């Protein structure tokens, strides 16, 4: 049972890093730092978008408009940190 807990914890940890990478990539695109005409960059950004968007979309629907500032990744990260903490606290050892 402990190995299942570790697997879930590792998947949540990896998804946390994917969310952070997606937020950084969106900032780099928004500020014109990366060239999205590059095929590899476009593929990476599209991959990060497709992986994170299903989790971020419901949060964006609930949040009010903050004038172009998207805090949905922060809300999702807080939820993932809470879920990981909850799993660690209540998982039988």
DOMISE-83783 format. One record per residue: residue number from 1; residue in one letter; x, y, z of N, C-alpha, C, O in turn. Coordinates in steps of 0.02 Angstrom, whole numbers. Layout:
N
+-----+------+--------+--------+--------+--------+--------+--------+--------+--------+--------+--------+--------+--------+
| seq | type |    n_u |    n_v |    n_w |   ca_u |   ca_v |   ca_w |    c_u |    c_v |    c_w |    o_u |    o_v |    o_w |
+-----+------+--------+--------+--------+--------+--------+--------+--------+--------+--------+--------+--------+--------+
| NUM |    a |      X |      Y |      Z |      X |      Y |      Z |      X |      Y |      Z |      X |      Y |      Z |
...
+-----+------+--------+--------+--------+--------+--------+--------+--------+--------+--------+--------+--------+--------+
***
This chain:
93
+-----+------+--------+--------+--------+--------+--------+--------+--------+--------+--------+--------+--------+--------+
| seq | type |    n_u |    n_v |    n_w |   ca_u |   ca_v |   ca_w |    c_u |    c_v |    c_w |    o_u |    o_v |    o_w |
+-----+------+--------+--------+--------+--------+--------+--------+--------+--------+--------+--------+--------+--------+
|   1 |    x |     41 |    -60 |      0 |      0 |      0 |      0 |     43 |     63 |      0 |     25 |    114 |    -29 |
|   2 |    x |    100 |     59 |     33 |    144 |    117 |     36 |    172 |    134 |    -33 |    181 |    192 |    -49 |
|   3 |    x |    184 |     83 |    -74 |    210 |     97 |   -142 |    158 |    133 |   -184 |    177 |    173 |   -227 |
|   4 |    x |     94 |    120 |   -174 |     41 |    157 |   -209 |     41 |    230 |   -188 |     33 |    275 |   -229 |
|   5 |    x |     50 |    241 |   -123 |     55 |    310 |    -98 |    114 |    346 |   -130 |    107 |    403 |   -152 |
|   6 |    x |    172 |    313 |   -134 |    231 |    344 |   -163 |    220 |    358 |   -237 |    244 |    409 |   -263 |
|   7 |    x |    186 |    314 |   -272 |    171 |    325 |   -343 |    127 |    386 |   -352 |    141 |    428 |   -395 |
|   8 |    x |     74 |    391 |   -313 |     28 |    449 |   -318 |     65 |    513 |   -300 |     56 |    564 |   -332 |
|   9 |    x |    107 |    509 |   -248 |    144 |    568 |   -227 |    193 |    590 |   -281 |    202 |    650 |   -293 |
|  10 |    x |    225 |    543 |   -314 |    272 |    559 |   -368 |    237 |    589 |   -428 |    262 |    636 |   -459 |
|  11 |    x |    179 |    562 |   -445 |    140 |    589 |   -502 |    118 |    660 |   -486 |    121 |    704 |   -530 |
|  12 |    x |     95 |    673 |   -426 |     74 |    741 |   -407 |    134 |    788 |   -407 |    128 |    846 |   -425 |
|  13 |    x |    192 |    763 |   -386 |    252 |    805 |   -387 |    272 |    822 |   -458 |    290 |    879 |   -472 |
|  14 |    x |    269 |    773 |   -503 |    286 |    787 |   -573 |    237 |    835 |   -604 |    256 |    879 |   -642 |
|  15 |    x |    172 |    828 |   -588 |    122 |    874 |   -615 |    133 |    945 |   -589 |    120 |    994 |   -624 |
|  16 |    x |    157 |    951 |   -527 |    173 |   1016 |   -499 |    226 |   1050 |   -542 |    220 |   1110 |   -557 |
|  17 |    x |    277 |   1013 |   -561 |    331 |   1042 |   -602 |    306 |   1059 |   -672 |    329 |   1107 |   -701 |
|  18 |    x |    261 |   1019 |   -698 |    233 |   1034 |   -764 |    193 |   1099 |   -762 |    196 |   1139 |   -809 |
|  19 |    x |    155 |   1110 |   -708 |    117 |   1172 |   -701 |    164 |   1232 |   -697 |    151 |   1284 |   -728 |
|  20 |    x |    218 |   1225 |   -659 |    266 |   1280 |   -653 |    298 |   1294 |   -721 |    306 |   1352 |   -740 |
|  21 |    x |    317 |   1241 |   -757 |    347 |   1250 |   -823 |    297 |   1282 |   -871 |    317 |   1324 |   -912 |
|  22 |    x |    234 |   1264 |   -867 |    183 |   1294 |   -910 |    173 |   1368 |   -896 |    165 |   1408 |   -942 |
|  23 |    x |    174 |   1386 |   -832 |    166 |   1457 |   -814 |    226 |   1497 |   -838 |    218 |   1552 |   -864 |
|  24 |    x |    286 |   1471 |   -830 |    346 |   1505 |   -853 |    346 |   1511 |   -929 |    364 |   1564 |   -957 |
|  25 |    x |    326 |   1458 |   -963 |    324 |   1460 |  -1036 |    273 |   1512 |  -1060 |    286 |   1548 |  -1109 |
|  26 |    x |    216 |   1517 |  -1027 |    167 |   1567 |  -1048 |    193 |   1638 |  -1037 |    179 |   1683 |  -1076 |
|  27 |    x |    231 |   1649 |   -983 |    262 |   1715 |   -972 |    313 |   1730 |  -1026 |    316 |   1786 |  -1052 |
|  28 |    x |    354 |   1681 |  -1044 |    405 |   1691 |  -1095 |    374 |   1707 |  -1162 |    400 |   1748 |  -1200 |
|  29 |    x |    318 |   1676 |  -1178 |    283 |   1691 |  -1240 |    252 |   1760 |  -1237 |    255 |   1798 |  -1285 |
|  30 |    x |    221 |   1776 |  -1180 |    187 |   1841 |  -1174 |    236 |   1899 |  -1178 |    219 |   1952 |  -1205 |
|  31 |    x |    297 |   1891 |  -1152 |    346 |   1944 |  -1154 |    390 |   1942 |  -1216 |    436 |   1982 |  -1223 |
|  32 |    x |    378 |   1895 |  -1261 |    414 |   1891 |  -1323 |    486 |   1867 |  -1316 |    528 |   1883 |  -1358 |
|  33 |    x |    501 |   1829 |  -1264 |    568 |   1805 |  -1253 |    583 |   1745 |  -1298 |    639 |   1738 |  -1323 |
|  34 |    x |    534 |   1702 |  -1307 |    544 |   1643 |  -1350 |    508 |   1654 |  -1416 |    458 |   1688 |  -1420 |
|  35 |    x |    536 |   1623 |  -1467 |    508 |   1628 |  -1535 |    461 |   1568 |  -1546 |    485 |   1512 |  -1550 |
|  36 |    x |    397 |   1580 |  -1550 |    349 |   1526 |  -1557 |    347 |   1499 |  -1629 |    311 |   1451 |  -1642 |
|  37 |    x |    383 |   1530 |  -1674 |    387 |   1503 |  -1742 |    434 |   1443 |  -1746 |    433 |   1406 |  -1795 |
|  38 |    x |    475 |   1435 |  -1695 |    519 |   1377 |  -1691 |    475 |   1316 |  -1677 |    435 |   1316 |  -1630 |
|  39 |    x |    483 |   1263 |  -1716 |    440 |   1204 |  -1712 |    447 |   1169 |  -1644 |    397 |   1147 |  -1616 |
|  40 |    x |    507 |   1164 |  -1617 |    518 |   1130 |  -1553 |    486 |   1170 |  -1496 |    453 |   1141 |  -1453 |
|  41 |    x |    496 |   1235 |  -1496 |    466 |   1278 |  -1444 |    391 |   1274 |  -1448 |    357 |   1269 |  -1396 |
|  42 |    x |    363 |   1277 |  -1508 |    290 |   1272 |  -1517 |    264 |   1205 |  -1491 |    211 |   1203 |  -1459 |
|  43 |    x |    301 |   1151 |  -1504 |    280 |   1085 |  -1481 |    281 |   1081 |  -1405 |    235 |   1053 |  -1375 |
|  44 |    x |    333 |   1108 |  -1373 |    338 |   1107 |  -1300 |    282 |   1147 |  -1269 |    251 |   1125 |  -1221 |
|  45 |    x |    270 |   1207 |  -1294 |    218 |   1250 |  -1266 |    149 |   1219 |  -1276 |    107 |   1222 |  -1232 |
|  46 |    x |    138 |   1189 |  -1334 |     74 |   1155 |  -1347 |     65 |   1096 |  -1300 |     10 |   1084 |  -1275 |
|  47 |    x |    118 |   1057 |  -1289 |    115 |   1001 |  -1243 |     98 |   1024 |  -1172 |     55 |    995 |  -1139 |
|  48 |    x |    132 |   1076 |  -1148 |    119 |   1102 |  -1081 |     47 |   1128 |  -1075 |     15 |   1119 |  -1024 |
|  49 |    x |     24 |   1161 |  -1127 |    -45 |   1187 |  -1128 |    -95 |   1130 |  -1124 |   -143 |   1133 |  -1085 |
|  50 |    x |    -85 |   1078 |  -1164 |   -133 |   1022 |  -1165 |   -133 |    982 |  -1100 |   -184 |    954 |  -1081 |
|  51 |    x |    -77 |    979 |  -1066 |    -72 |    943 |  -1003 |   -103 |    983 |   -945 |   -136 |    954 |   -902 |
|  52 |    x |    -93 |   1048 |   -944 |   -116 |   1087 |   -887 |   -186 |   1118 |   -896 |   -219 |   1131 |   -846 |
|  53 |    x |   -208 |   1128 |   -956 |   -271 |   1164 |   -967 |   -332 |   1128 |   -938 |   -376 |   1162 |   -911 |
|  54 |    x |   -338 |   1062 |   -942 |   -397 |   1030 |   -912 |   -404 |   1043 |   -837 |   -460 |   1044 |   -811 |
|  55 |    x |   -349 |   1051 |   -802 |   -353 |   1065 |   -730 |   -361 |   1140 |   -716 |   -391 |   1159 |   -666 |
|  56 |    x |   -336 |   1182 |   -760 |   -339 |   1254 |   -749 |   -405 |   1285 |   -772 |   -427 |   1335 |   -743 |
|  57 |    x |   -437 |   1257 |   -821 |   -499 |   1285 |   -849 |   -555 |   1294 |   -797 |   -585 |   1347 |   -795 |
|  58 |    x |   -570 |   1243 |   -756 |   -623 |   1253 |   -705 |   -606 |   1307 |   -655 |   -650 |   1343 |   -631 |
|  59 |    x |   -542 |   1314 |   -638 |   -522 |   1366 |   -591 |   -531 |   1435 |   -623 |   -553 |   1482 |   -590 |
|  60 |    x |   -514 |   1441 |   -686 |   -521 |   1506 |   -721 |   -594 |   1527 |   -728 |   -609 |   1586 |   -727 |
|  61 |    x |   -639 |   1478 |   -734 |   -710 |   1495 |   -739 |   -736 |   1525 |   -674 |   -781 |   1567 |   -674 |
|  62 |    x |   -709 |   1503 |   -617 |   -733 |   1526 |   -552 |   -701 |   1592 |   -531 |   -733 |   1633 |   -500 |
|  63 |    x |   -637 |   1602 |   -548 |   -601 |   1662 |   -527 |   -627 |   1724 |   -563 |   -645 |   1721 |   -621 |
|  64 |    x |   -629 |   1780 |   -528 |   -648 |   1843 |   -562 |   -591 |   1867 |   -606 |   -534 |   1846 |   -598 |
|  65 |    x |   -607 |   1912 |   -651 |   -557 |   1942 |   -696 |   -512 |   1988 |   -655 |   -536 |   2034 |   -622 |
|  66 |    x |   -447 |   1975 |   -657 |   -400 |   2016 |   -618 |   -359 |   2061 |   -662 |   -303 |   2080 |   -644 |
|  67 |    x |   -385 |   2079 |   -720 |   -351 |   2126 |   -763 |   -291 |   2097 |   -799 |   -239 |   2130 |   -804 |
|  68 |    x |   -297 |   2038 |   -825 |   -244 |   2007 |   -863 |   -196 |   1965 |   -823 |   -151 |   1933 |   -851 |
|  69 |    x |   -204 |   1963 |   -757 |   -161 |   1922 |   -715 |   -196 |   1856 |   -703 |   -252 |   1854 |   -678 |
|  70 |    x |   -162 |   1802 |   -721 |   -191 |   1735 |   -713 |   -161 |   1702 |   -652 |   -102 |   1682 |   -653 |
|  71 |    x |   -199 |   1695 |   -599 |   -175 |   1663 |   -539 |   -200 |   1591 |   -532 |   -192 |   1560 |   -479 |
|  72 |    x |   -230 |   1565 |   -584 |   -256 |   1496 |   -580 |   -201 |   1444 |   -569 |   -214 |   1396 |   -534 |
|  73 |    x |   -140 |   1452 |   -597 |    -88 |   1403 |   -580 |    -70 |   1404 |   -505 |    -55 |   1352 |   -476 |
|  74 |    x |    -72 |   1463 |   -475 |    -57 |   1467 |   -403 |   -110 |   1431 |   -363 |    -94 |   1395 |   -316 |
|  75 |    x |   -174 |   1441 |   -381 |   -228 |   1407 |   -346 |   -223 |   1331 |   -355 |   -232 |   1294 |   -307 |
|  76 |    x |   -207 |   1309 |   -415 |   -199 |   1237 |   -427 |   -140 |   1209 |   -388 |   -144 |   1154 |   -361 |
|  77 |    x |    -84 |   1245 |   -386 |    -27 |   1222 |   -347 |    -43 |   1217 |   -273 |    -23 |   1169 |   -240 |
|  78 |    x |    -79 |   1266 |   -247 |   -100 |   1262 |   -177 |   -144 |   1201 |   -164 |   -138 |   1168 |   -113 |
|  79 |    x |   -188 |   1187 |   -211 |   -231 |   1128 |   -205 |   -191 |   1063 |   -207 |   -205 |   1016 |   -170 |
|  80 |    x |   -141 |   1060 |   -251 |    -98 |   1001 |   -255 |    -56 |    992 |   -192 |    -47 |    936 |   -169 |
|  81 |    x |    -30 |   1047 |   -165 |      9 |   1043 |   -103 |    -36 |   1018 |    -46 |    -14 |    977 |     -5 |
|  82 |    x |    -97 |   1043 |    -44 |   -144 |   1021 |      8 |   -160 |    947 |     -1 |   -162 |    910 |     48 |
|  83 |    x |   -172 |    925 |    -63 |   -187 |    855 |    -75 |   -129 |    809 |    -57 |   -139 |    756 |    -28 |
|  84 |    x |    -69 |    829 |    -73 |    -10 |    789 |    -55 |     -2 |    785 |     21 |     15 |    732 |     48 |
|  85 |    x |    -14 |    840 |     54 |     -9 |    840 |    127 |    -63 |    796 |    158 |    -50 |    759 |    205 |
|  86 |    x |   -123 |    800 |    131 |   -178 |    760 |    156 |   -165 |    686 |    145 |   -178 |    645 |    189 |
|  87 |    x |   -139 |    668 |     86 |   -122 |    598 |     73 |    -69 |    573 |    121 |    -75 |    517 |    147 |
|  88 |    x |    -19 |    613 |    134 |     34 |    592 |    179 |     10 |    585 |    251 |     36 |    543 |    288 |
|  89 |    x |    -39 |    625 |    269 |    -64 |    624 |    338 |   -110 |    565 |    351 |   -107 |    535 |    405 |
|  90 |    x |   -151 |    547 |    303 |   -202 |    496 |    314 |   -187 |    428 |    282 |   -226 |    381 |    290 |
|  91 |    x |   -132 |    422 |    246 |   -116 |    359 |    214 |    -90 |    310 |    266 |    -46 |    327 |    305 |
|  92 |    x |   -117 |    249 |    268 |    -93 |    200 |    317 |    -21 |    177 |    302 |     -3 |    166 |    245 |
|  93 |    x |     18 |    172 |    354 |     88 |    152 |    345 |    101 |     85 |    371 |    158 |     60 |    367 |
+-----+------+--------+--------+--------+--------+--------+--------+--------+--------+--------+--------+--------+--------+
***
